Amino acid sequence: MPTLPMRAKPRGLALRLALSILASACAIFLAVFAYTYRESERTVLRNVEEGARNLTLATVYRMETVMAGAEKLPAYVAKRLETTELSQDDLLAQIVDALETNQQVYGSTIAFEPYAANPQQRYYAPYCCRGQDGQPLAFNYLGSETFNYFHMDWYLLPKVMGRPSWSEPYFDENGGKVVMTTYSHPFYKVADGARDFAGVVTADLSLQWLRELVSSISFNRSGHAFLVSQAGVFITHPNEQLVMRESIFSVAEATGDKDLRAVGRSMIAGRSGFTRISNPVLGPASGQDAWLYYAPLQSTGWSLGVLVPEAELFADLQSLSRKALIMGGAGLALMLFVLAAISKAIVRPLEALAHSAATIAQGNLDTALPPVRRKDEIGELRNSFESMRQALKEHIATLVETTAAKERLDSELKIARTIQMSFLPKHFPPFPERDEFSIFAFLEPAKEVGGDLYDFFLRDENHLFFVIGDVSDKGVPAALFMAVTKTLIKGVAEGGTEPSDILEKVNLELCRDNESMMFVTVICGSLNLTSGELRLANAGHCSPLLLRQGAVENLPLPPGLVLGVMEDARYTTHRSELQPGDMLVLYTDGVTEAMDGDNTLYSDERLERSLLTYGSNGSEQLVRAVLADVRAHTAGEPQSDDITLLALEYRGKRT
């Protein structure tokens, strides 16, 4: 017996035992540490979320209070306009009164519909706003061909919706010359029972106070807040490059941040939330994650967000965790030293036994094991080794005989495969002198030998006979049954009978003494090479496919019982006619039932698509292309069934 090469001396059992115990203790420590750290993180996040929520909602309330105050004045003026006829001086007085009443309102106008205020004047919108740097109120009249306020959002939206609305923030170039938002309240005139839209009363709010309010928000050391409009545009942000130039969606698009896009949709939809973001544009610094709490302003549809850097949230927790890890590591190192000393004393008797076992492993089964007087597990181990040594000597002798027998069986199976495949036509093209047709077939067994079969031959000058079949089993029994079936079919078919008669005669022979109850599905047929007449008979096989003029169809063959089951089974011959250029394809279920790693079948539909794709390439190229497509589908998965394909192309009468 050849000896095994010496292996490097393994680590001592004492050290391994100590390391195992230490690893278990370390795992328990890390599990408790991880759980504690995770729960601490959650507690910190809950506290931060609560604080951010309170801060955000308090700020939102302050904003809403200002917004609500600004909404009252346009509503009051609009009510008066609907019930009272006011002169132009009265209109100006109403506007001035609105600005003097509410110091938060930057400007106001009463914008009328065309010719509603004056039949001779298309545009009429007196505007009053606060002066710059404490200057007196400034007056202006809005509306011209270059400033058509009828098409502007602050005028058009309340007109179309029939209710007051806040506009998106904008820079007012013609009125107040500042970044503002406008609250517009529609008013109507009642005439002859009809209520007609007459114009809007507005209140402009400068966003400077709102920016100052949001910029004053701080959370932890570097947390900050920002405000986005109903369209997602940044109204305020510490990064001035974003304000009124970018939206939360443009930032998400530029950075490819799908999560930020989802947060933006939630903010403009008027929802509240607490979520983690990783966007370097919005975050406190590039590469830092942050937590965002956001809440809506119900009156305007805007949304306020408070952003807190994650590193700041968990800084104290991480510092404490590092100290705990250092202390735990020191304790585990001390534990390792103690465990190593104890384990060495326990496992020393095993060293001598390990040395003898190593000698036995080199192939010297006559080596005597050292005596062990202890009656504990080590003594039992020594006795077990002795029993194993004796049993191993006997097993090796048996194994030599078994290996020789297996090698003989493998050799015989290879020979059987060669013999089986030699039964099948394998030289293509088989009839090079005939140009009325081309035929190609391929069989790939799932095991060393298989149960599929195919055959074809010329019965006479004008008739081509062909057959394909699938035995119910695999391996050697199926191969033997396949050989018998093929031989019977060829012997009977050479007599020139109808395909249905051939199946009946072969079925009768297979049923005799078929104690194993094996059966085979078969389709056989005969093609008249002169007229194109096709005669087919089916014995429980899947229907053949006909590729004709760029379309695939199933030939409707009459049903027939599988061969080898009932002696009195009867079969029917189906007659049809092939046209020049038609391609007849016969196959076994190993093709359509080939499965990939997810147990998805190749399927009849994919087979038909492959035929349509490669059908114009000829019979051989078609079969090889379909087989390649099946292998691509299975992607290296073990073959579960025999695969057989036969393609017959009819080209027409010989010229």
Salt bridges, closest charged atoms under 4 A:
GLU39 OE2 - ARG42 NH1 2.96
GLU41 OE1 - ARG38 NH1 2.93
GLU49 OE2 - ARG53 NH2 3.11
GLU50 OE1 - ARG53 NH1 2.67
GLU82 OE2 - ARG195 NH2 3.57
GLU85 OE2 - LYS189 NZ 3.99
GLU113 OE2 - LYS159 NZ 3.32
GLU253 OE1 - ARG261 NH2 3.19
ASP289 OD2 - ARG276 NH2 2.82
GLU310 OE1 - ARG276 NH2 2.99
GLU351 OE2 - LYS344 NZ 2.95
ASP366 OD1 - LYS393 NZ 3.13
ASP376 OD2 - ARG374 NH2 2.71
GLU386 OE2 - ARG389 NH2 2.66
ASP410 OD2 - LYS406 NZ 3.09
GLU436 OE2 - ARG434 NH2 2.69
GLU436 OE2 - ARG654 NE 3.52
GLU444 OE1 - ARG631 NH2 2.90
ASP455 OD2 - LYS486 NZ 3.26
ASP460 OD1 - HIS463 ND1 3.01
GLU461 OE2 - ARG434 NH1 3.55
GLU461 OE2 - ARG654 NH2 3.66
GLU498 OE2 - ARG535 NH1 2.27
GLU498 OE2 - ARG575 NH2 3.07
GLU509 OE2 - ARG512 NH1 3.14
GLU533 OE2 - ARG535 NE 3.41
GLU533 OE2 - ARG575 NE 4.00
ASP582 OD2 - ARG548 NH2 2.66
GLU620 OE2 - ARG624 NE 3.14
ASP629 OD1 - ARG606 NH2 3.03
GLU649 OE1 - ARG651 NE 3.94
